Structures are given as C-alpha cells and as structure tokens.
Amino acid sequence: MNLLYANDKNGAYPDSWYAATATPLAAFAPLKGGMTADVCVVGAGYTGLSAALHLAKAGRRVILLEAQRVGFGASGRNGGQLGSGQRVEQDGLEKMLGADHAAKLWRMGEEAKALVKGLIAEHQIDCHLKPGVAWTGSSVGEVRHLHAYAEHLQARYGYDQITTLDRDQLQSVCPSPDYKGGILDRHAAHLHPLNLALGLARAAKEAGVQIFEQSAVHHIEEGPQVTVQTDGGRVTADHVILACNGYLGNLNRKVAARVMPINNFIAATEPLGDRIKDVLPQDVAVADSRFVVNYFRLSHDGRLLFGGGESYGYRFPADIADKVRAPLSVVFPDLKDVRIDYAWGGTLAITLKRLPYLARPSRNILSASGYSGHGVGTATHAGQLMARAIQGDTDGFDVMSTIPTHPFPGGAALRSPLLALAMSWYSLRDRLGV
C-alpha cells in the first residue's frame, strides 16, 4: 500500500481545519526533464523544508521534491505542539544512553525549540505561536510521576520553566474531570502547523530553493553522484536528503526497517463561545499521560482541536469524527454532543525506542525520520543538522545518529500486526487505569 495515496486525493490537502484556515501558497509545478543540484531533498515537510532552507542560505544549489503538496504529511496535520526535550523523558534517556548522552539530547531539544521560534520570528511566519503546554495525569500515580519529573529537570538540567499543578490548580488550566493534576511548561508552545510549513516553504523559495510538487520519487540510484528519479524527470546531485518520515515506502530499506508509519486523528469542533471557560480557560496546549495520547488545544477562532483515537491499520476509518469523539467525550463529558466541523487523519512515524532515527544510509545520502509524535521541533532541527553535516559540521548530527535504533522485528510484513497487538494492549491498560 502506498501511503502517499491510500487515504488522500492526489495533489490536494485533506479537509482539515488547518487547510481551511491556512495562508494560501501557490502550487509549485511538477519536475520535468533532467536537472542538477548540489543537494536534492526528498520530502517537503518540516525536515525537508528546514534542510533546504539552511542549505540555500549557505549558498548551495538545492532542489526540493514533494510527492503531493508542501506540508501535505504530518507537518501539516499534527497537533501543533512544540515540546521540550525529546519524545522520551530525560530520566529514561539517562538509563538508556547514560548521563552524558542524555544531557546532549536535552540541549538538542532546547536548540530545536529555539530554532522553530527563531525561524518564525526571522521569516515573520504567521502561525499563531503561543506559549504553554500542559501534561496531565488521570491517576494519582501519573501525577506523582509528572511532579517528580519536573523536579528532576530543575535539579539535573536547571530547567525552571515548569509549574507543578495539583488537581485544584489544574482546574484553572483544564477543568476536565478526568485529570487529577499535572505540570505546565511555559517555555513549550503551540502553533498552526500547516502555516509553519507553508511559511518555511516561502522562506526556502526566497532563499533560492527550487521546489517541485506532485513529483513523487520512485527510484534512487546511488553513486559518486546520486540520481533521483520521478515519473516526470530526474535530479542528479552530490548529496541527497531523505525527509519522508511515514511516507518513505521502499526508497531505502535500511531506514524503512527502523521506522514504522502509524495513523492518528484530529477533530475540530464548532466554535465553543462561552464554553471555552469550561474546557481551556488558559490558552495552552494539553497532552495527557496515556500511552495512546490525547492532545488538544484551542484554535485561534475558538474551536477545540482534539487529537486521539487509536488505529490498527493504514486505512483511515470511514468516520474519523466518531473515532475522535470517543476519547474527547471521556476528557470532556459535557462536549459529548458538540458539533464537529472538521475531522482528518495523518500518517506519522515511530521507532522502537520512540526516538528519532538520523542516519547516513550511504556516503552521500542522509536521512531523518521517526519523530514519534515530537516532530514540530525535532524534525525542523533534524533538517538543520543534516544541512550542517553536508557542509562538514557533523557534531549535532552525530549526537542524534548514535542513538541505537533497532529494526522492528519481523520486518515490514509483521510491523502492522505487531503494532495492532501493542496498541490494543496499551489501550486496554489506559482504559483500566493501569
């Protein structure tokens, strides 16, 4: 199954609230004929756009190929949360990789946040950037863990931007009856993800990047120079960057074996009006502690954008709104009958350890993917790191690429059944409160 076309119309954005409210960007023509470049970037999400932009700023000739539209994939569909650190908590990284490597990854996470905020400011990207992400717990044990983690970040890393919240304090942030407390990270942020992607594309174009849409890559021929082939043409380049994430397919089997596509879903309610005070009286984003995470925030026109609902296959469900309404009704019972105006799915990618996979599959091909739901900052940063590596500065790329990333057991044939088993088990644990 080709996930580029399995759930979406060719050449069109999904029927999402993001697409309906995005600042329009004129379509780019498909690639036709043969071209040459210093670097050919495959994929125009955050990773590819950031890599292309930073390379062009450094004076490299860059061609960016996108199979659908700029920001078509997870970059234009996600929950819009710019989180701190990595997808895995720091105490977990310390046990997994050691204190020194964990500390480097924390610094990389902080660099990623600063990079996104800096690009937004530098290029005047109107993506409704706002501060604040809360993490909530549905049990006393989860809240205790979150509070201890905030203390750990303060003591070990000097991070003092998190406020711990008991149940009463959380009510002033998110008065859901499901949550018993949590933490609020004021230095994390939330934004309109598609507008961020489109803003990066405008900046890349202005920097000299040649962007081609509806130019799916179907073959890459390795060599001293790499040839990238589409139906309409080919690009010969000194270096290639694979920035495909969940849409990589079989372009590189080594990467594909370590990165699994999964689907997630978001719904946008009708404008809530006065009911906002009973949902999110403070304009911050929220994510809970479930394995199958619920995440949500307000839109700038007063809707609740709520993400949740597990999926065990690669086809989107027939009724995405119904899929999302189930967890939404648990978190906000008073909204169980709220009208849903938009509902959409998206394909992201995970790794076994929920850490990004940066690699150099061959001497002049670099790849970054598997952000595991933490991609707004990490993907943008990964693009910059690959751009730097091509220019000879490999320090940051090496920190990320030395994270051990094992293939999924059983290869591509067993990934989906194993995912279904794992998601079923953890979903059951969520429902039982284990």
C-alpha positions in Angstrom: 0.0 0.0 0.0 1.4 3.4 -1.0 0.5 5.7 1.9 1.0 8.8 -0.3 -2.3 8.0 -2.0 -4.1 5.4 0.3 -6.1 8.0 2.2 -5.9 11.2 0.3 -6.7 12.8 -3.0 -3.8 13.3 -5.3 -2.5 16.9 -5.2 -4.9 18.1 -2.5 -4.7 18.8 1.2 -7.0 16.9 3.5 -10.3 18.5 4.5 -8.8 19.8 7.8 -9.3 22.9 9.8 -5.6 23.7 9.1 -6.1 23.6 5.3 -9.3 25.7 5.6 -7.5 28.4 7.6 -4.0 28.3 6.1 -2.4 31.3 4.4 -2.5 30.2 0.7 0.6 29.3 -1.1 0.5 28.9 -4.9 1.2 25.4 -6.1 4.6 24.5 -7.5 4.9 22.8 -10.8 6.0 19.2 -11.1 9.5 18.3 -12.1 10.0 17.8 -15.8 13.2 16.7 -17.5 16.7 16.5 -16.1 18.2 18.8 -13.6 21.4 19.1 -11.4 21.9 20.3 -7.9 24.3 20.3 -5.1 21.7 18.7 -2.9 18.3 17.1 -3.7 15.9 16.9 -0.8 13.1 14.4 -0.9 10.0 15.5 1.1 8.7 18.9 1.8 7.7 18.6 5.4 9.5 20.3 8.3 12.6 18.2 7.9 13.0 18.8 4.2 12.0 22.4 4.2 14.4 23.2 7.1 17.2 21.3 5.4 16.6 23.0 2.1 16.3 26.5 3.6 19.5 26.2 5.7 21.5 24.8 2.7 20.3 27.5 0.4 21.2 30.2 3.0 24.7 28.6 2.9 24.9 29.1 -0.9 24.1 25.5 -2.0 22.0 24.8 -5.1 19.0 22.9 -3.7 16.1 21.1 -5.4 13.2 20.0 -3.2 10.9 17.3 -4.4 7.5 16.7 -2.9 5.2 13.9 -3.9 2.0 15.8 -3.0 1.9 19.4 -1.7 4.2 21.3 0.7 3.2 20.3 4.2 0.9 17.6 2.9 2.0 14.9 5.5 2.3 15.0 9.3 3.9 18.5 9.2 0.6 20.0 8.0 -1.8 17.8 10.1 -0.3 17.4 13.6 -1.4 18.7 17.0 0.8 21.8 16.7 2.7 21.2 20.0 6.3 22.4 20.3 7.5 20.4 23.3 10.7 20.5 25.4 13.4 17.8 25.3 12.9 14.6 23.4 9.9 12.3 23.0 11.4 10.1 25.7 11.7 11.7 29.2 15.2 12.6 30.4 15.4 10.1 33.2 14.5 7.4 30.7 17.2 8.6 28.4 19.7 8.6 31.3 19.0 4.9 31.9 19.0 4.1 28.2 22.0 6.0 27.0 23.9 7.3 30.0 24.0 10.8 31.7 26.3 12.4 29.1 24.4 11.4 26.0 21.1 12.3 27.7 22.4 15.7 28.6 23.4 16.3 25.0 19.9 15.3 23.8 18.3 17.7 26.3 20.4 20.5 24.8 19.4 19.4 21.4 15.8 19.6 22.4 16.2 23.1 23.7 18.0 24.1 20.5 15.1 22.7 18.5 12.5 24.8 20.3 14.7 27.9 19.9 15.2 27.1 16.2 11.5 27.0 15.5 10.8 30.1 17.4 13.7 31.9 15.7 12.6 30.9 12.2 9.1 32.1 12.9 10.4 35.4 14.0 13.1 35.8 11.3 10.7 35.0 8.4 7.6 36.6 10.0 5.6 33.3 9.7 2.0 33.9 10.9 1.3 30.6 12.6 -0.3 31.8 15.8 2.6 30.8 18.1 1.6 30.8 21.7 3.4 29.7 24.9 2.4 26.8 27.2 2.0 23.1 27.1 0.4 21.2 30.0 0.9 17.5 30.7 -1.9 15.9 32.7 -2.3 12.7 34.7 -5.5 10.7 35.1 -4.3 8.9 38.2 -2.5 9.8 41.4 0.5 7.8 40.3 0.7 9.6 37.0 0.5 13.0 38.7 3.2 11.9 41.2 5.4 10.9 38.2 4.9 14.2 36.4 5.7 16.2 39.5 8.9 14.2 40.2 9.9 14.6 36.5 9.6 18.4 36.8 11.8 18.3 39.9 14.3 16.2 38.1 14.5 18.7 35.2 15.1 21.5 37.6 17.7 19.7 39.6 19.6 18.0 36.8 19.2 20.4 33.9 18.4 23.7 35.6 15.1 23.9 33.7 12.8 26.1 35.8 10.0 26.8 33.3 7.7 24.1 34.6 5.0 24.6 37.3 3.5 21.6 39.1 -0.3 21.6 39.4 -2.4 19.7 41.9 -6.0 18.9 41.0 -7.4 22.2 42.1 -4.6 24.2 40.3 -5.1 22.2 37.1 -8.8 23.2 37.1 -7.8 26.8 36.2 -5.9 25.4 33.2 -8.0 22.5 32.1 -11.1 21.7 34.1 -11.6 18.1 32.9 -13.0 15.7 35.4 -10.6 13.0 34.0 -7.4 14.7 35.2 -6.0 14.6 38.7 -3.2 17.1 38.3 -0.2 17.7 36.1 2.6 20.1 35.0 2.6 23.3 32.9 5.7 24.0 30.7 5.6 27.7 29.9 8.6 27.5 27.6 7.0 24.9 25.3 4.5 26.3 22.8 1.7 25.6 20.3 1.0 26.8 16.8 -0.8 26.3 13.4 1.4 23.6 11.9 0.4 23.9 8.2 1.1 27.7 8.3 4.5 26.9 9.8 5.3 24.5 6.9 4.0 27.0 4.3 6.0 29.8 5.9 9.1 27.7 5.7 8.4 27.0 2.0 8.1 30.7 1.3 11.4 31.3 3.1 13.1 28.5 1.2 11.8 29.8 -2.2 13.1 33.3 -1.4 16.5 31.8 -0.5 16.7 30.2 -3.9 15.4 26.6 -3.4 13.7 25.1 -6.4 10.6 23.4 -5.2 8.6 20.8 -7.2 5.3 19.4 -6.1 3.5 16.3 -7.3 6.9 14.8 -8.0 7.0 11.5 -6.3 10.4 9.8 -6.2 10.2 6.2 -7.2 13.9 5.3 -7.6 17.3 6.5 -6.2 20.5 5.4 -7.9 23.5 5.6 -5.6 27.0 6.6 -6.7 29.6 9.4 -6.6 26.6 11.5 -7.7 23.1 10.4 -6.8 20.3 10.2 -9.4 16.8 10.8 -8.1 14.1 9.6 -10.5 10.4 10.8 -10.7 7.8 10.0 -13.3 8.4 13.4 -14.9 12.2 13.8 -14.6 15.3 13.2 -12.7 17.8 15.1 -10.5 21.5 14.4 -10.3 23.0 15.7 -7.1 26.2 15.5 -5.0 24.1 14.7 -1.9 20.5 13.5 -1.2 18.5 14.1 1.9 15.6 11.7 2.6 12.9 13.6 4.6 10.0 11.3 4.0 9.1 10.1 7.5 6.0 7.9 7.4 5.8 8.2 3.6 9.3 6.7 2.8 7.9 3.5 1.3 10.7 1.4 -0.1 13.1 4.2 -1.2 15.6 3.0 1.4 15.1 -0.4 3.0 17.5 0.2 5.9 15.6 3.2 7.0 12.2 1.6 6.4 13.1 -1.3 8.6 13.6 1.0 11.6 10.7 3.5 11.0 7.0 2.4 11.2 4.2 4.6 9.8 1.2 4.9 12.1 -2.0 7.0 11.8 -3.5 9.5 14.2 -6.6 11.6 14.1 -7.8 15.1 15.0 -11.2 16.7 15.1 -12.1 20.4 15.2 -15.3 21.3 17.0 -17.6 24.1 16.2 -16.6 27.4 17.9 -17.2 27.0 21.6 -18.0 30.5 22.5 -18.7 30.8 26.3 -18.0 27.1 26.8 -14.2 27.8 26.4 -14.0 28.6 30.1 -15.1 25.0 30.9 -12.6 23.5 28.5 -9.4 25.5 28.4 -9.7 28.8 30.3 -6.0 29.3 29.7 -4.9 29.2 26.0 -2.3 26.4 26.4 -2.0 23.1 24.7 -2.5 19.9 26.7 -1.3 16.3 26.3 -2.1 13.5 28.8 -0.1 10.6 30.1 -1.9 7.8 28.4 0.1 5.5 26.1 -2.5 6.3 23.4 -2.1 10.0 24.0 -4.9 12.5 23.9 -3.7 16.0 22.9 -5.7 19.2 22.4 -5.7 23.0 22.3 -7.8 25.9 21.2 -7.8 27.3 17.7 -7.5 31.0 17.1 -11.2 31.1 16.2 -12.3 29.4 19.4 -12.6 25.7 18.5 -11.3 22.7 20.4 -8.7 20.9 18.2 -8.7 17.4 19.8 -6.4 14.6 18.8 -6.9 11.0 19.8 -8.1 7.5 18.9 -6.0 4.5 18.1 -5.8 2.9 14.6 -4.5 -0.6 13.8 -4.4 -0.4 10.0 -3.2 2.0 7.4 -6.6 2.9 6.0 -8.3 5.8 7.7 -11.7 4.9 9.4 -14.8 5.8 7.4 -16.0 8.1 10.2 -13.0 9.9 11.7 -15.2 12.3 13.7 -16.7 9.3 15.5 -13.3 7.9 16.1 -12.1 11.1 17.9 -15.4 11.8 19.6 -14.9 8.7 21.9 -11.8 9.9 23.7 -13.0 13.5 23.6 -16.1 12.5 25.5 -14.0 10.9 28.2 -11.9 14.0 28.7 -14.8 16.5 28.3 -18.1 14.7 29.0 -20.1 18.0 28.6 -18.9 18.1 24.9 -20.1 14.6 24.0 -22.7 16.1 21.7 -20.6 19.0 20.4 -20.8 19.5 16.7 -17.6 18.5 14.9 -16.9 20.6 11.8 -13.6 19.1 10.6 -12.0 15.7 11.2 -8.9 14.3 9.5 -6.2 11.7 9.8 -2.5 11.8 9.3 0.5 9.5 9.0 3.4 9.9 11.2 6.3 7.5 12.0 7.7 5.9 15.1 10.7 3.9 16.1 11.0 1.1 18.6 12.5 3.5 21.3 10.3 6.5 20.3 13.5 8.4 19.4 14.3 9.9 16.0 16.3 8.0 13.6 19.0 10.0 11.9 21.3 8.0 9.6 23.7 8.1 6.7 22.5 5.1 4.6 25.4 5.7 2.2 28.2 8.2 1.9 26.3 11.0 0.3 22.7 10.2 1.4 21.4 11.4 4.7 18.0 10.5 6.3 16.0 11.7 9.3 12.6 10.3 10.4 10.7 8.5 13.2 9.9 11.6 15.3 7.2 9.6 17.2 4.9 12.5 17.8 7.5 15.0 18.7 8.3 16.4 15.3 7.5 20.1 15.3 10.8 20.9 16.9 12.8 17.8 16.3 12.1 17.5 12.6 12.9 21.1 11.9 16.1 20.7 13.9 17.0 17.5 12.1 16.8 19.3 8.8 19.3 21.9 10.1 21.6 19.2 11.4 21.7 17.4 8.1 22.3 20.7 6.3 25.3 21.3 8.6 26.6 17.8 8.2 26.7 18.2 4.4 28.7 21.3 5.0 31.2 19.4 7.2 29.9 20.2 10.7 28.7 16.8 11.9 28.7 17.3 15.6 24.9 17.6 16.1 24.1 15.0 13.5 26.5 12.6 15.3 24.8 13.1 18.6 21.4 12.1 17.1 22.7 9.4 14.8 24.5 7.5 17.6 21.2 6.8 19.3 20.8 3.0 19.0 17.8 2.3 16.6 17.0 -1.3 16.0 14.8 -2.7 13.2 11.3 -3.7 14.0 11.1 -7.5 14.5 9.8 -9.4 11.5 10.5 -6.6 9.0 7.8 -4.8 7.1 5.5 -7.9 6.9 5.0 -8.1 10.7 5.1 -4.4 11.6 1.4 -3.8 11.2 0.2 -6.9 13.2 2.7 -6.2 15.9 1.5 -2.6 16.1 -2.1 -3.8 16.4 -1.2 -6.1 19.3 0.8 -3.4 21.1 -1.8 -0.7 20.6 -4.6 -3.0 21.8 -2.6 -3.9 24.9 -1.8 -0.3 25.9 -5.2 0.9 25.0 -6.6 -1.7 27.4 -4.2 -0.5 30.1 -5.4 3.1 29.5 -9.0 2.1 29.9 -8.3 0.1 33.1 -6.1 2.9 34.6 -3.1 0.6 34.9 
